Amino acid sequence: MELNEYIIDVDLYNKKDKLKVWATNSTEAIDSMLALEIVTEIYSVKRLSDDKSWNFTGDINLLRDIRNEIDDEGLIYSEIINQGEIND
């Protein structure tokens, strides 16, 4: 799997900013934001290699809660890959 560079528009403690992340797909890029407690909102994700963009309309806190309920990191990673193939 190839890593891509993404720019993610976020709020860091309620201040708009951009973060750069390397991920195999947009789903993994979003998942990496869930691990950063300083990210309070996600607005959009842009893959730099082809300028493809996605607006994020989900609830970051709900996703964090759901992710924290799952103990199987292998299952999470597998689903990230599957959803990335669907979404990207």
Sequence and secondary structure as in RCSB ss.txt:
>XXXX:A:sequence
MELNEYIIDVDLYNKKDKLKVWATNSTEAIDSMLALEIVTEIYSVKRLSDDKSWNFTGDINLLRDIRNEIDDEGL
IYSEIINQGEIND
>XXXX:A:secstr
   EEEEEEEEETTEEEEEEEEESSHHHHHHHHHT TTEEEEEEEEETTTTEEEE  S HHHHHHHHHH   HHH
HHHHHHHHHHHH 
